[in-house]
Amino acid sequence: MTKTVFTNVNLFDGVTDHIRPNTYLVVDDETGKIVEVGTNTEPEADKTVDLQNKYVMPGLINCHTHIIMDPLTADGGTETGEVAAVIRALSNLHDLLKSGVTYIRECGSTFDIDIELSKLIKEGKITRVPEIMPSGRPYSMTGGHGDQPNFGHLVDSPDEMRKAVRQGLKKGAKAIKVMATGGVMTENDFMDDPQLSEEEIHVAVEEAHHKGLIVAAHAEGNPGILNAIKAGVDSIEHGFYVNDEEIKLMLEKGTYLTPTIVGAWAFIEYAPGKIPEWEMAKIAAAWKDLRGNITHAKNAGVPITLGTDAGTPFNDFKMTPEELPLLVEQGFTNLEALQTSLNSAKLMKIDDEYGTLEEGKFADFLVLDENPLEKISAVVQKDKAVYKKGSRAY
C-alpha cells in the first residue's frame, strides 16, 4: 500500500464544532480512503503534501441537481436532443466539482442520462467529476410538473406508477423522484396544486424501499407536501410552505427537507425581465415565505440537507457553496449550515464512507484560505483546491 500524507492542516472534520490545528491526514493511494488522522508528529508515507496551514473541510454533497438542464433558459432546455444533453451534463459535472461538490444526487434527468453517466464514472471512464446517485427520469402525472420534453415518466394511477418505477429501477436508478405538487417552471400549475396522489406516491415508496433505495418528492405547497410525507418519502424537496402539522409528521417519520434556497435566490437576483412574468410571479410570492418556514422546520429538529436544484433558471453549477451563507442569513449557525452536507450523506445512505473526514472514509475535501466555522463565505472561495479520493482535481 502506498500512502500520501497531507500535513499542516487546520481540519474541520464535518463532525466537531471546532478546527483541529496542526493535523495530518494519511490517505491510501489505492483506495482513496483516509487511514489515519493525527496531530503534531508526521507519519511515514510515500508522498507528502504540505497544505500550508490552510483550512480543510469535507467535499460538499449536493442532493438535488439537474445536470442535463441549461440554467440560461426559462424552462431548463429539456427539449435538447440526447447528444447535446450529454455534452451539457459533462460540462456541468466539471463545474460542480470545481465549485467543491464531490457527490450529487441527480433529481430528474432527461433520457435517463444520469444513470449511464454514473456507471461510466464508477468504471473510471469519466474523471474529475462528482460521483452520481442517479434517479433517471422523474415521475409525474400527465400535465404535471414533470411533463416536459424528454423528461418525466407520466403516470396516472398507482398501477402505472408501480410499473414505471420498476422500469426505472431495472434501468439502474438508485433513487426515485416524484412530483407531488406544481412548480415554478411549468406554466399551467401552481405550487399549491397537489399532483401525484398519496396512493400513487406510496407505490413509488414501496417499490424503492423494497430495494433499500430512497424517494424524493418535489413538494412546494400544501396539501402536496402533506401527501408526500404521509406516503413515506425520504425527503421533501423545496418545502417552501411547510407548516407545523407537516413538521410534526416529518419528525415522526424522520423525513429530510431540502430547501434549495439558492435556486429561489437566483431567480430573485438575476431573472427579472429575463423570464416570463408568470414564472417570476410564482417565485417572488414564495420568496416572502420560504426562508422563515425553512428555519422554523430546522429549529423544530427537521434534518436539513444541502441541495440547490442546480440547472434551474440562473442557478448555475458553480453556485452550490452560495447555499450555505444564505442558510446562515436565515438563522442557521455556521456549523448547522456546513452540516447540511453531512445530512445529505445520511439521507443518501452514504455517510459510512462520505460526508466527514475520518478514518475509513474517502478523502474528498476542500482546501480553503479562511475558517468556514468563523466565516461561512470561506466556502465560496473561487480558487479553492478540490481533492477527490486523495487526488487533486482542481
N, C-alpha and C positions, 0 to 999 in steps of 0.2 A: 504494500500500500504506500503510495506516495502522498505526501501531505504538504499543504500550504498553511503557513501561519500568518494571520493578519495581526499586526502589532500596533501599539499606540492608538488604541480605540477608546473613545468615550461612548459606551454602549447603552442604548435604550433597547432592552431585550423584548419589548412588547408586553411584558407582564408587570414588572415593578414600576413604581411611581417615581423613580429617580434614575439618574445617569450613573453607570458604573465606570469610573475613570480608570486609566492605566490597565485596560483589559486587552486580552488577546483572544482570537478565535482560531482554532485549528480545524481545517477542512480536509476531508478525504477527497483527493482529486478525482478518484474514480467514480464515487457515488454523488459527490457534490454536497455531502452532509457534514454537519458540524460534529466533530468527535470530542472536542474539549473547549471549554470556556474557562478562562482563568485570569488572574491578575499578577502584576509585578514580574515574576520570573518568566523568561521566554523559553518555551519548549523547543526541542529539536524538531526540525522539519526540513523537507527537501527544498522548499522555496519560502522566502519571507517577503511580505508586502507591508510596507510601513504606511499606515493611514494617517500619520502626522497629527495625531490628537484631534482628528475630526470626529463628528458625531455619526454613529452608525445605528440604523433602525431597520426593522423588518420591511421587506418589499410590500407594497400595497396590494390588497386583494379586492378587486372591483367585482362585485357580484351582480352587476346589471349593466351590460353593454350591448350594442348592436353594431358589430364590426363591419357589417355589409352596408350600413347607411352612409349617406352623404350629408354632413351637417350644414352644408351650404344650400340645401333645398328645404322647402316648407313641408315636404311630405316624406323626407328621408331617401328619396330616389330609389324606391324599391322596384320600380319598373325597369331598372337596368338589367341587361342580359347577364347570364351566369358568368361568362368570362370576365366581363368588366367588373362584376361584383366581387369576384375572387381577387382581382388585382387591387381593388379598393380595400378589401379586407386585409390583405397583407400589409399594405401601407399603413392602415390604421393600427394594426397589431404592433408594428415597429414604433409608432408614435406612443402607444400605450406603455410599452416597456421603457422607452426613453424618458417618459414622464415619471417613472417609478412604479408602474403597475407590473407585478410579476406573475399574477394569476388572475383569470377572469372567469365569470360565469356568463356565457352569452345567453341573453333572454329573448331570442327570436331572430332567426336568420333566414334570408331568402334561400331557396333551393337546398336547404339543409347544409349550406356551405360550411358552417362551423363544425359539423360532425366530421367532415372529411379533413378539414384543416387540423382538427385536434389529433386525428390519427397520424397525420404527417409530422406533426410536432413531436409526438411521442416516439416516432421512429427516427427522430433526429434529422429529417429531411428538410425541415424549416427551422432556422435558428434565429437567435436574437429577437425573440417574441415571447409574450407570456404564454403559459400553459392555458388551455381552454377546458372548462366544463361545458360541453355543448348541450343545447336544448333543441336544436333544429328549428323547424317552423313552429310558431306559437299556435294555440288552439283558440278559435274564435267562432262565435255564431255568425251565420250569414248576415252580412250588413253590419257586422260589429267592428270593434276597434282593430282587429287583426285582418279584416277583409280588405287587403291591399294587394297589388300585383305581386305575384311570385312569393307571397309571404305566408299567410295563415292557412292552417288546416281548418276548413269550415265544417262545423258540426252543429247539428240541431236537435239532438236527443241524447240521452245517456248511452244508448247503444252505439250511435255514431261516434261519440266520444271514446268509448271503450275500444272500438276498432281502430280509430285514428291514433290513439295513444300507443296501442300495441304495435302499430306500424312504425311509429316514431322510435319506439324502443328497439324494434328489430333493426332499424337503420343505424342505431348507435347513440341515440340521445341519452345523456347522463343526467339530465334534469328535464322537467316539464314546465312549460309556461302557458298559463291560461289567462284569458281576458274576461274579467268579472264585471268591468264597467266600461263605459265610453271613455274617451280621452281627448287630449288637446289636438292631436294631429289628424283626426277624422271629422269631417265637416258635419255629418248628419247625426251626430250623437253628442251627449254631454257627459261630464264627469260623474254626475249623479244618476245616469241611466244604468240600471242593472242590465247585464247582458247574459252571459252564461248563467244558468240556474245553479242553485246549490246542489241539486241532484247531478247535474252534468259535471260540475267541478269535483264532486265527491268520487265519481267514477275515475276521473283522472288521478286523483289522490290514491285511490285504492290500487290502481294498476302500477303507479310509480312506487308506492310504498311496498308492494309485493317484492320489488327488486331492490329495496333499500335506497331508492332514489328520492329526490326532493322535488317539491312543486312550488312554483312561484305564481302569484296571482297579481296581474295588473289590476289594481283596485284603487281608484282615486276618490270616489264619493260613496254615499250611502243610498240604498241598502247593499250595494255590491260588496263593500268591504266586509260587512257582517256575513253575507252569504259565503264568501270565500273562507272566512275564519271558521264558520260552522262546518264547512265541508272538509276542513282539516288540512288546508295548505300549510306549507312550512314557512312561507314568507309573504307578507303583503308588500307589494311594490308601489311606491309613491305614498299612498295612505294619507293624502292631503287633508281629508276631512274626518280622520279617525276620531271617534268620540269615546266617552267614558265607558259605555256598555261594551264597545269593541275592545278597548284597552283591557278591561277586566277579563274578557274571554281570551284575549291573546296571552295574558299572564297565566291563565289556567291551562292553556294548550301549549305554551312555550313557543308561540308564533313570533317570528322575527319581523322587523319593519325596516324597509329600505327606502329612505326618504327622497333620494335623488334631488336634493335641493339645488345643486349646481345646474341641473338641467332647467329648472324653473328660472333660476337667476340669469342664465344665459339668454333666455327669451327676453326678460325684462331689460337686460343690459344692452343687447345687440340687435334684437329683432324688430323693434318698432319701425314701421314704414317699409319693411322688407318681406313681410309675410302677410297673408290675408287677414283682414280685420277680424273675421270670426275666430281665427286661431289665436290672435293676440288677446282678444277679449276674454277667452277662456282662462288663459294662464294669468292674466292680470287679476282676475277675480280670485283665483286660487292663491296667488302670492300673498294676499292680505291675511289668509288664514293658516296656510300650511306650516309656517315656521313655528307659530305658537303651539299648534297641535302636535307637531313632532317632538318639541321639547317637553310638552305635557306627558306624552307617552314615555319618553326617556325617564323623566322624573318618577313616573309610576313604576318603572322597572322593566319596561319592554326592551329587549335587546335590539339595539340599532346597528345596522350593518352599513358598510361602505359600498355604495352603488351610485352610479351617476347618470344612467340612461344615455351614455355616450353614443353619439350619432344623430341624436335629435337636433332640431334647428339651432345652429350656433354653439352647440355643445360638443366641441371637438375632442379628439382623443388624447390631447395633452392636458386636459383640464381636471383630471381626477384629483390631484392634490388640492385644487381650489375648494373641494367639498369640505375639507377639514376646517379652514378658517371660517367658512360660512356656518358650520355647526357651532363653533366657539362663539360666534356673534349671537347665536340663538340660545346661549346659556350652557353649552357643554363645557366642561373643563378641557384643557389640552389633552390630558390622559384619556378622557372619555372619547374625544374626537379621534385620537390615534387608535384607540382600541376598537373602533368600528371595523377596522380591517381584520382584527382578530375575530370579531363576531362574524364577519363574512366567512372566515375559515371554518368556524364552528357550524354555521348554517350549512356550508357545503360539505361538511364532514371530512375535511382535510386537515384539521388542526393537529392531528398526530404528527404531521410532517411539515406543515406550513403555518405561517402567521406569527411565530415568535422565533427568536434567535437563541435556541437552547440545544444542548447536546441531543443528537439523534434527529434533528430537523434539517431541512435543506438550507443551505447558505444563500438565501435570496435576501439581499439587503441593499440599502441606500447609504451613501456617504454624503453627509451634509456639512456645511460650514458652521451652522448655528444649532443650538439646542432646541429641538422641537417641543420639549416639555416646558420650556420657558417662552418660546416664540413659535407659535404654531405655523406661521408663514414660512418658517425654515423649510418645510416640506415642499414648498412651491419652487424652490431654487431651480433655475433652468438648467444649469450645467452640473448638476449633481452626478456623481458616479453611481451606476446601477450594476449590481452583480447578480447573476443568475446561476445558482448552484456552484458558487465559488469562483465563477469566471466573470471577468468584467465584460459587460455587453455594451455599455455606453459610459 
